[in-house]
């Protein structure tokens, strides 16, 4: 299994990305609920849900929420954090409850982790099949061109007494982040590998899977995507009704 299965379940991952707080998640949840006008009781799938940060807010708004993630540790924590939602260990490349969901969200660059882009295409197909006719899908990804342009190759961060030495590079179309953790006398090494997928590639996968593209934005605030200025590339899609 890929690097993501083990790294995401560690406390170091949570510590490093702890700045992704509840307020950030609330902006996303509010934007999605408002943009799609989802009524209470809508059935929503949180794809690559992590510890349930977004799922909690969707459930709070009255959605019937299922979160899936490949990390058993993340799912275990999500179940404790958000008992009102359902959480399932699942590989998002595989089919999941066809024709069940009114909406699917995939947030915080949770695509592109696989060695073969064919696996990313499989995710789009699995989401299409999971949706009801007319269902919506939102994908939040980095603006790859901006990330490559502004890449910080080396960085050191300390959080709660734990040191993180981070090296970033792009190798054969893959963004690689090498993370060395120094926790007292213990040292650990982790790696993140994300395909440097472009907006054109992602939109092509969406169309190939049968989605209709409704909007392209920079983050949750619905500002239109600008390839030169945007930090995020967010694709809002709909499954045709027939």
C-alpha positions as CSV (number, residue, x, y, z in Angstrom):
1,X,0.0,0.0,0.0
2,X,1.2,3.6,-0.7
3,X,3.0,6.0,1.6
4,X,-0.3,7.7,2.6
5,X,-1.7,4.7,4.4
6,X,0.8,5.0,7.3
7,X,1.8,8.7,7.3
8,X,-1.8,10.0,7.6
9,X,-2.5,8.0,10.7
10,X,0.4,9.3,12.8
11,X,0.3,12.1,15.4
12,X,3.1,13.8,13.5
13,X,0.9,14.3,10.5
14,X,-1.8,15.8,12.7
15,X,0.8,18.0,14.4
16,X,2.4,19.3,11.2
17,X,-1.0,20.1,9.5
18,X,-2.8,21.3,12.7
19,X,-3.1,24.7,11.2
20,X,-5.9,23.3,9.1
21,X,-8.3,24.1,11.8
22,X,-12.1,24.0,12.4
23,X,-12.5,27.5,10.9
24,X,-10.9,26.5,7.7
25,X,-13.1,23.4,7.5
26,X,-16.2,25.6,8.2
27,X,-15.4,27.8,5.3
28,X,-15.5,24.7,3.1
29,X,-18.6,23.2,4.6
30,X,-20.5,26.5,4.4
31,X,-19.5,27.1,0.8
32,X,-20.5,23.6,-0.3
33,X,-23.8,23.7,1.4
34,X,-24.7,27.1,0.1
35,X,-23.4,26.6,-3.4
36,X,-25.4,23.4,-3.9
37,X,-28.3,24.4,-1.6
38,X,-28.2,21.0,0.0
39,X,-31.3,20.5,2.2
40,X,-31.1,18.7,5.6
41,X,-31.1,14.9,5.1
42,X,-29.0,15.0,2.0
43,X,-26.7,12.0,1.7
44,X,-23.1,13.1,1.5
45,X,-19.8,11.2,1.0
46,X,-16.6,12.8,2.4
47,X,-13.9,11.2,0.4
48,X,-10.5,10.8,2.0
49,X,-12.2,12.2,5.2
50,X,-9.2,12.0,7.5
51,X,-10.1,12.5,11.1
52,X,-13.6,13.9,10.3
53,X,-12.9,17.6,10.3
54,X,-15.3,18.4,7.5
55,X,-17.7,15.5,8.2
56,X,-18.5,16.9,11.6
57,X,-19.7,20.2,10.1
58,X,-21.8,18.5,7.5
59,X,-23.4,16.4,10.1
60,X,-24.0,19.4,12.3
61,X,-25.9,21.0,9.3
62,X,-28.2,18.0,9.1
63,X,-26.5,16.0,6.4
64,X,-26.5,12.2,6.5
65,X,-22.7,11.8,6.3
66,X,-20.4,8.9,5.4
67,X,-16.7,9.4,5.5
68,X,-14.2,7.0,3.9
69,X,-10.4,6.9,4.2
70,X,-7.7,4.3,3.6
71,X,-6.1,5.1,7.0
72,X,-7.4,2.8,9.7
73,X,-6.0,5.1,12.4
74,X,-7.7,8.2,10.9
75,X,-11.1,6.4,10.6
76,X,-10.8,5.2,14.2
77,X,-10.2,8.8,15.4
78,X,-13.0,10.1,13.2
79,X,-15.5,7.6,14.8
80,X,-14.6,9.0,18.2
81,X,-14.7,12.6,17.1
82,X,-17.9,12.5,15.1
83,X,-20.2,9.7,16.4
84,X,-23.2,11.1,14.5
85,X,-21.6,10.2,11.1
86,X,-20.6,6.9,9.6
87,X,-16.9,6.2,8.8
88,X,-15.6,3.3,6.7
89,X,-12.0,2.2,5.9
90,X,-12.1,2.2,2.1
91,X,-9.8,2.7,-0.9
92,X,-11.4,5.5,-3.0
93,X,-10.3,3.9,-6.2
94,X,-12.8,1.1,-5.6
95,X,-16.7,1.3,-6.1
96,X,-18.6,2.3,-3.0
97,X,-22.4,2.1,-2.6
98,X,-23.5,2.9,-6.2
99,X,-26.3,5.4,-6.7
100,X,-26.4,6.4,-3.0
101,X,-25.1,9.9,-2.6
102,X,-26.5,13.4,-3.4
103,X,-23.0,14.9,-3.1
104,X,-19.4,13.9,-2.8
105,X,-16.5,16.1,-1.6
106,X,-12.8,15.4,-1.9
107,X,-10.8,18.2,-0.1
108,X,-7.3,19.2,0.8
109,X,-5.4,17.7,-2.2
110,X,-6.5,14.1,-1.6
111,X,-6.0,13.0,-5.2
112,X,-2.8,12.2,-7.1
113,X,-1.2,10.0,-4.4
114,X,-0.9,7.0,-6.7
115,X,2.0,5.9,-9.0
116,X,-0.3,5.5,-12.0
117,X,-2.6,8.3,-13.2
118,X,-5.0,5.5,-14.2
119,X,-5.8,5.2,-10.5
120,X,-6.8,8.8,-10.4
121,X,-9.2,8.2,-13.3
122,X,-10.6,5.3,-11.4
123,X,-11.4,7.7,-8.5
124,X,-13.5,9.8,-10.8
125,X,-15.4,6.8,-12.1
126,X,-16.0,5.5,-8.6
127,X,-17.4,8.8,-7.5
128,X,-19.6,9.0,-10.6
129,X,-21.1,5.6,-9.8
130,X,-21.6,6.5,-6.1
131,X,-23.7,9.5,-7.0
132,X,-27.4,9.6,-7.7
133,X,-28.3,11.0,-11.1
134,X,-27.9,14.8,-10.8
135,X,-25.5,14.4,-7.8
136,X,-22.7,16.8,-7.2
137,X,-18.9,16.4,-6.8
138,X,-16.4,18.9,-5.7
139,X,-12.6,18.3,-5.9
140,X,-10.1,20.6,-4.1
141,X,-6.6,20.4,-5.5
142,X,-3.5,22.6,-5.5
143,X,-2.8,24.9,-8.4
144,X,0.2,22.9,-9.5
145,X,1.8,25.6,-11.6
146,X,1.8,28.1,-8.7
147,X,3.2,25.4,-6.3
148,X,6.0,24.6,-8.7
149,X,6.7,28.3,-9.3
150,X,6.9,29.2,-5.6
151,X,8.3,25.9,-4.3
152,X,10.2,26.3,-1.0
153,X,12.8,23.6,-1.3
154,X,13.9,23.4,2.4
155,X,12.1,24.4,5.6
156,X,12.4,23.7,9.3
157,X,9.4,23.8,11.6
158,X,9.0,23.2,15.3
159,X,5.7,22.3,16.9
160,X,5.2,21.4,20.5
161,X,8.8,20.5,20.9
162,X,8.9,18.3,17.8
163,X,11.2,19.3,14.9
164,X,10.3,18.9,11.3
165,X,12.9,19.2,8.5
166,X,11.2,19.3,5.2
167,X,12.7,19.0,1.7
168,X,10.6,19.6,-1.4
169,X,11.3,18.7,-5.0
170,X,9.6,17.7,-8.3
171,X,10.8,14.4,-9.7
172,X,9.5,13.2,-13.0
173,X,6.2,15.0,-12.7
174,X,5.7,14.1,-9.0
175,X,5.9,16.6,-6.1
176,X,8.0,15.0,-3.4
177,X,8.1,16.2,0.2
178,X,10.6,14.4,2.4
179,X,9.9,15.0,6.1
180,X,12.4,14.1,8.9
181,X,10.9,14.2,12.4
182,X,13.0,14.7,15.5
183,X,11.0,13.9,18.6
184,X,13.5,14.0,21.5
185,X,15.9,11.2,20.8
186,X,13.6,9.5,18.3
187,X,13.9,10.2,14.6
188,X,11.4,9.3,11.9
189,X,11.3,9.8,8.2
190,X,8.2,10.2,6.1
191,X,7.6,11.0,2.5
192,X,4.6,12.5,0.6
193,X,4.4,12.0,-3.2
194,X,1.7,13.8,-5.2
195,X,1.3,13.7,-9.0
196,X,1.7,17.3,-10.3
197,X,-1.7,17.1,-12.0
198,X,-2.7,20.2,-14.0
199,X,-6.2,21.7,-14.1
200,X,-6.4,20.5,-17.7
201,X,-5.7,17.0,-16.7
202,X,-8.2,17.0,-13.8
203,X,-10.9,18.5,-15.9
204,X,-10.1,15.9,-18.6
205,X,-10.5,13.1,-16.1
206,X,-13.9,14.6,-15.0
207,X,-15.2,14.8,-18.5
208,X,-13.9,11.3,-19.4
209,X,-15.8,9.9,-16.4
210,X,-19.0,11.6,-17.6
211,X,-19.2,14.6,-15.3
212,X,-20.5,18.0,-16.4
213,X,-18.2,20.9,-15.1
214,X,-20.2,23.7,-13.5
215,X,-17.4,25.9,-12.1
216,X,-13.7,26.3,-11.4
217,X,-12.8,28.3,-8.4
218,X,-9.8,29.3,-6.1
219,X,-10.7,27.8,-2.7
220,X,-14.2,27.8,-1.1
221,X,-15.0,31.4,-1.6
222,X,-16.2,30.9,-5.2
223,X,-13.6,33.3,-6.7
224,X,-13.0,32.2,-10.3
225,X,-9.8,30.2,-10.8
226,X,-6.9,32.2,-12.1
227,X,-4.0,30.0,-13.3
228,X,-1.4,32.7,-12.4
229,X,-2.8,33.9,-9.0
230,X,-4.9,31.1,-7.5
231,X,-3.4,28.9,-4.8
232,X,-6.1,26.2,-5.2
233,X,-7.9,24.6,-8.2
234,X,-11.4,23.6,-7.2
235,X,-13.6,21.8,-9.7
236,X,-17.3,21.7,-9.2
237,X,-19.1,19.0,-11.1
238,X,-22.4,17.3,-11.6
239,X,-23.4,13.9,-12.7
240,X,-26.0,14.1,-15.6
241,X,-29.5,13.0,-14.7
242,X,-29.6,10.6,-17.7
